[in-house]
């Protein structure tokens, strides 16, 4: 509830009641006067302002963590996020084909050996030769599938382009 708007609505509502009751109190007249008609027209406006105050939130007193736009609460009360260790994103797509380092043949992601030269292909994360466990390429050091390998990255010597093309 927004108190400032509620106080305004109460003032408009009470002002309308005063306009309605004033001719009766002051002059004893029991017929409708222009002040009474104006009070009757203002009365619903005061009720609408009270309804709007009841529905709206006061940004100075909100207790739901700034969900309603309390900027002061957001900046002063929200704890800072810790810079936790997040796993690095994969530098490759796990289902992407890999060229063989020796003969240049494209090796499917679900194969651990080159179909042409039958050499074990290296893990794309750590560079160690892959093995097969349960019909999927598995890193021999951490015993996880290649996409989930969390071994430290070994520096790899890149094969020259002429060797990959077969020249």
Secondary structure, DSSP 4 states (H G I P E B T S, - for coil): --HHHHHHHHHHHHHHHHHHHHHHHHH---S--HHHHHHHHHHHHHHHHHHHHHHS--TTT--STTTT--HHHHHHHSPPPP----PPPPSS-TT--EE-TTT--EE-TT-SB-TTT-PBPBPTTT-PBEEEETTEEEETTT-SBGGG--SPPPP-PPPPHHHHHT-
